[in-house]
Amino acid sequence: MSRGDDGGGDSSAAAYVFRVTVRLGPDEPGVWAEPDTFETTVYRTADSPGEPGWLYFRDNLWRGDCGDEAHMRAVAEDALGVAVDSVDFRELRTTQGYLDDLRAAVADDLAEFNASTADQALSKYLGSSIHVTDEV
């Protein structure tokens, strides 16, 4: 799934994909970078439905965007170890198996999402930013 994984071909894998603008600000006098900002793609493994952290989409996204960009910038800065100017959510990249498991977990507690169907709940948080693929 990612460079840190063993590539075992998990059929129920997913990752949140973000476009992040980072800023380099060297601490050393007389050292600078050009350009001092650049965009990169950042991936976060999606936790398995029902496991701790699986509600990441509910807690951080809204209608396919970051719900609180300042918070997401701080999270990205902590994870990357560099200053972050902006974070944009791009998609939940998922296998069909993971999406099926996610829908089932959401359907088990629709009241938690204030929705009448799992698809309505997922749309509320992820918008139309779900990309189903064979390999994440």
LINTA-V79364 format. One record per pair of residues at least 12 apart in sequence whose C-alpha atoms are under 10 Angstrom apart, sorted by the first residue. I is the first residue (numbers start at 1). J is the second residue. If there is no record, write none. Layout:
# LINTA-V79364
I:J  I:J
This chain:
# LINTA-V79364
1:13  1:14  1:15  1:43  1:45  1:94  1:135  1:136  2:14  2:15  2:43  2:44  2:45  2:136  5:45  7:135  7:136  9:134  9:135  9:136  10:95  10:97  10:98  10:134  10:135  10:136  11:94  11:95  11:96  11:97  11:98  11:133  11:134  11:135  11:136  12:48  12:49  12:94  12:95  12:96  12:97  12:98  12:99  12:100  12:101  12:102  12:134  12:135  12:136  13:45  13:46  13:47  13:48  13:93  13:94  13:95  13:96  13:97  13:98  13:99  13:133  13:134  13:135  13:136  14:43  14:44  14:45  14:46  14:47  14:48  14:92  14:93  14:94  14:95  14:96  14:97  14:98  14:99  14:131  14:132  14:133  14:135  14:136  15:42  15:43  15:44  15:45  15:46  15:47  15:91  15:92  15:93  15:94  15:95  15:131  15:136  16:42  16:43  16:44  16:45  16:46  16:47  16:56  16:57  16:89  16:90  16:91  16:92  16:93  16:94  16:129  16:130  16:136  17:41  17:42  17:43  17:44  17:45  17:46  17:88  17:89  17:90  17:91  17:92  17:93  17:129  18:40  18:41  18:42  18:43  18:44  18:65  18:66  18:76  18:86  18:87  18:88  18:89  18:90  18:91  18:92  19:39  19:40  19:41  19:42  19:43  19:86  19:87  19:88  19:89  19:90  19:91  20:38  20:39  20:40  20:41  20:42  20:73  20:76  20:77  20:84  20:85  20:86  20:87  20:88  20:89  21:37  21:38  21:39  21:40  21:41  21:42  21:73  21:76  21:83  21:84  21:85  21:86  21:87  21:88  22:36  22:37  22:38  22:39  22:40  22:73  22:76  22:77  22:80  22:81  22:82  22:83  22:84  22:85  22:86  22:87  23:35  23:36  23:37  23:38  23:39  23:82  23:83  23:84  23:85  23:86  24:36  24:37  24:38  24:82  24:83  24:84  25:37  25:82  25:83  37:83  37:84  37:85  38:84  38:85  39:84  39:85  39:86  39:87  40:87  41:87  41:88  41:89  41:90  42:76  42:79  42:80  42:87  42:88  42:89  42:90  43:91  43:92  43:93  44:79  44:92  45:92  45:93  45:136  46:92  46:93  46:94  46:98  47:98  47:102  48:98  48:101  48:102  48:105  49:98  49:99  49:100  49:101  49:102  49:103  49:104  49:105  49:106  50:101  50:102  50:104  50:105  50:106  54:102  54:105  55:102  55:106  57:92  57:122  57:124  57:125  57:126  58:112  58:113  58:121  58:122  58:124  58:125  58:126  59:125  60:72  60:89  60:125  60:126  61:89  61:124  61:125  61:126  61:127  62:89  62:122  62:123  62:124  62:125  62:126  62:127  63:122  63:123  63:124  63:125  63:126  63:127  63:128  63:129  64:88  64:89  64:90  64:91  64:92  64:122  64:123  64:124  64:125  64:126  64:127  64:128  64:129  64:130  65:87  65:88  65:89  65:90  65:91  65:125  65:126  65:127  65:129  66:87  66:88  66:89  66:90  66:125  66:126  67:89  67:125  68:87  69:85  69:86  69:87  69:88  69:89  70:84  70:85  70:86  70:87  71:87  72:84  72:86  72:87  72:88  72:89  73:85  73:86  73:87  73:88  74:86  74:87  75:87  89:126  89:129  90:126  90:128  90:129  90:130  90:131  91:126  91:127  91:128  91:129  91:130  91:131  91:132  92:126  92:128  92:129  92:130  92:131  92:132  92:136  93:129  93:130  93:131  93:132  93:133  93:134  93:135  93:136  94:130  94:131  94:132  94:133  94:134  94:135  94:136  95:130  95:131  95:132  95:133  95:134  95:135  95:136  96:131  96:132  96:133  96:134  96:135  97:132  97:134  98:132  99:130  99:131  99:132  102:118  102:119  102:122  103:117  103:118  103:119  103:121  103:122  104:118  105:118  106:118  106:119  106:120  106:121  106:122  107:119  107:121  113:125
